[in-house]
Amino acid sequence: MASWSVAGEYMETCNCAFLCPCITSNLTAKPTEDDCKVAIAMRIDQGQKDGIALNGLSFIVVMQSPSAMSEGNITVGLIVDERATEQQVEAITAIATGAAGGPMAALGPLVGRMAGIERQPIRFDTNGMKRSVQAGKLIDQACEGIESGSAPGEALGIDNTVHPVNSRLSLAKATRSSMHAFGMDWDDTSGTRNAHFAPFSWAG
């Protein structure tokens, strides 16, 4: 039996122009803006670790990669829902950093620096193909899926990716991105930047 499992909804925006070359190169391509800044937001609808309930809590993994993701030296910060207890923060930190195994463990060797953990009120909203996440004054991001021509009302998808959240991602464009956390700063409202969303289900 798994010692932990979490499932829910995810969304991210990054500073790459659409479509992010990480996805189409299996993390080996240089970002379109030389470095990569991304905020990966996760809402746990159902989850537990070692008997500690995590239902309804959210967290955001904030990353900056100086070049291609596969080259490593990535700076990572973690924002955890302010409603979480100390035990819940410890559980989410272990899952989000890969210390407890699971999908994020594969990124471990690529991390050069852990910039810290912040606790903030996190709001994660879904509405059709739109997603938005706010975390205090640190993160404010939103995206809208690229509608499929063959499945109206659903986003285009890309399958078999190496993305740690899900191998299938919905394609989206960021409608806004504001990141001011852990020394990483990025603001954009151009509508030309990359985004993704998907359900997720992890266990370890």
C-alpha positions, 0 to 999 in steps of 0.5 A: 500500500502506498504511504501517500497519494494525492489527486486533484487539479493542476495548472501552470504558466511559464515565461516561454512563448507558446508552445514551450520547447521543454515539452516538445524536446523532453526538457533538452531545448533552451527556453525561448527567453534564455531562462525559464520561470514557471509556477506549477500550481496543484490543488489537492482534492483528495489526498493523504500522507502517512494518515495525514489528510491533505484534502482541499489544500494547495501548493505551488512549486516555483522554479527558475532554470538558467537554461535548458531544464535538463542541464539542471542548476534549477532554483526551486521555491515552494508555496504552501496553503496557509491553512495547512498545519505543520504536519500537513506542511511537512507532508506536502513539502516531502511530496512536492520536493520528491523527498517522499518519492513519486513523480517529483523525485525525478527532478531532484538531480536537476535542482541546484538550490532550494530557495525556501518555503512560504505560506500564503492563502492560495486560491485555485479556480476552474471555469471550463477551459479557464484556470487561475491561481493566486497566492497572496502577493507572490503569484497571480496567474491565469490561462485559457485552453486552446479549444479543439476543433474536433472536440468543442468545449475541450482543450487540445491535448499533448500526450506522452510528455515527460512532465512530472505532473501528468503525461497528458497536458491540455495546451493553453495560453497564459492570460496573465502571469505575475511571479514575485517569489524567492527572488524570481520576478516575471510579469506578463499580460501579452496572451502569447505565453505558454500554459498547461492544465490537467488533472493529476494523480500521484502516489508514492 
